[in-house]
Structure formats: structure tokens, C-alpha cells
Amino acid sequence: MSIGNPRTGRSVYRLVFGSHVDMDTVEETLLLAILAVGCLYGEAAVRLDAGYAIDGDARVVVLDAGTEIGCAVARVFIGFCTREFGDDTFAVARADGPVPKRPTAANRPCEPVA
């Protein structure tokens, strides 16, 4: 039995949004993605396996994609953002590690979108 941190070494996606994208709408879109995935997997499973962090000031969202459910949330969220805001309004970078306490601390930062 392992007693280490279960989130260490997990895949995370770091999304940086352009200055013209409303971050309140981004957060609402993330919550909609979580709701959609919850309809497929169940609310309890999503609560256990879907991790995220949002920093509105830095315009960054970090998603834990280390589980099947977390990956589903990331895919649905990115799909919704592409449809709602456009695929050139945000940048995505994949990193390995835990979902940080502060989204701006995610590994391998990507360039902000203008």
C-alpha cells in the first residue's frame, strides 16, 4: 500500500486565456464541463477525481488530467472553450505534476494569448 501523495506525477493541463476573454464566463464554462462529465460518471466520481485551479487575475486554469474522469473534464472543457471563445483565444500546455495550490505555479508555462 502506498502512502505517498496520489497526485504527484500526474498529468495536468494549463490553459492561459487572452485578455479579451471574460474569466467569469470561463469559470462558468468549466462548471458546465464538470456537470456534463458528472452526468456520465456520476457526481461522486467527479468530486473524487476531477481537480482544477483557477487564477482569474493571471487568466490561468489548471486541470488535473491524471484520471479518466479528469481527462474527460479537460476534453469537454477545451471543446466548450473552443466553441464558445474560439481556438485562438487560449493556449494549452501539458505538464506532469500535481495540480498546484496556485495555478500560475504549474510546470512548463505556456505563453499568454494576446
Order of alpha helices (4+ residues) and beta strands (2+ residues): beta-alpha-alpha-beta-beta-alpha-beta
